Amino acid sequence: MGVTGVGGFFFRSKDPDALRAWYVEHLGVGSVPYGQWDTKAGPSVFAPFATDSDYFATDRHWMLNLRVDDLDGLGSSLRAAGIEVITNPDWDMPGIGRFARIHDPEGNPIELWEPDESDE
């Protein structure tokens, strides 16, 4: 008996309906009742960070990490929609994968992760 995966991610929003629509339109997340989506992607990471960590903005208490299967393609579609996509070669880790960062309309950080094929 034990945890078998992430059951959900819950957070406050100034305009939940508009923010939910943004996630559905741009990331395909939350398109069914209660925002659930099915995934067979693999393990998820649960990692507390020090309060002074610079891994994401210090004025934010969380960062969502979404596993993706085509980082370049998703990045292109996000940029075409006017969403800033930040990449940094230093973030990419052989054996782990490639990363990019975006922010939702309320400024919440989202890390996009394309695992290396060897990780899948």
N, C-alpha and C positions, 0 to 999 in steps of 0.2 A: 504494500500500500504506500502511496506517495503521490507527489505532484506529477502529472503527465503532460503539462503544457500550460501556456498562458490562456486563461479562461476569459480574459477581457482586459480592457484598458479604459478607465473611466476618468474623466476630467471635467472641470467647469468651463463654461463658455458664456460669453456675453450674448451671443445669438446662436443657440444650439442648432436650430433648423438650417440657418445659412451655412454654418461651419460643417454640419453633416453633409450638406449638398456639395460643398467644396471638396471634401474627402471622397465622395462618391464620384464626382466628375473627373478629378485629376489623379486619384490614386486607386479607384475601384474598391474602396473600403467603406463598409457600412451601407451597402445598397439593399439589404433585406431588413426585416423588422429587428429592432434593437441593435442595428449596426453590426451584426455578426457576419463573418465570412469564414468559409471552410479553407483549411490549409493542410497540406501534406508536406510542407517545406522542410521540416526537420527541427532540430533543437532551437530553443530561444535562450537568450542570455538574460539573467537577472543579476544586475551589478550596481550596488550602491556606489556613489562617488563621494569623495570628500567635498565639503561645502565650498572649498576654495579651488576646486578643479576647474581648469579652463577647457575641458572637453566639450562643454556647451556653455551658453551664456549664464553668468552667475546670477542674473535676475530671474532665471527660470528654475523651477524645482524638478523638472522632469524633461526627458527627451524621448520621443517615440522613435524606435528603430523598426523599419519595415524591410523585410527580405523581398528582393525583386529578382526577376529572371532576365531582364534586359535593361541594365542601367543606362546604356547609351540611348536606346530607343525611348525609354521613359523620360530621360533628361531632355531629349529633343522635343517631345510633346509638351513637357512642362514649360520649356523655354518659349515654345510657340504660343503658349497660353499666357505669356508674360510673367511667369514665375521664375525668380532667380534661382539657379541651380549652382551651388558652390562645390567645386571639386578641388582636391589637393593631392598630388601624387604621394605625399608623405602619409596620407591616411590609408592608402592601399597596402594590404599585407599579403604577401605570397602565402598560400595555404589557407588563408582566411577569406580574402576577397577584396572587392573594390567598394568604395564608399562615396557618397555625395550628400550634401545637406540642402534642405529647403526649409521654408517656414510657412506655416498656414496663415490665413488672413489675420489671425489674432497674434501672430508673432511667435507661436509655439514652434520649437525646433523639431525637425523630422530628419532622421538619418536614414538614407536609402542604402541598402547593403545588397550587393550581388555576390553571393558566396563563390569562391573558386570551385570549379568543377570537382576538384579532389575532395572538397568539404561535403559534397552532396551525397 
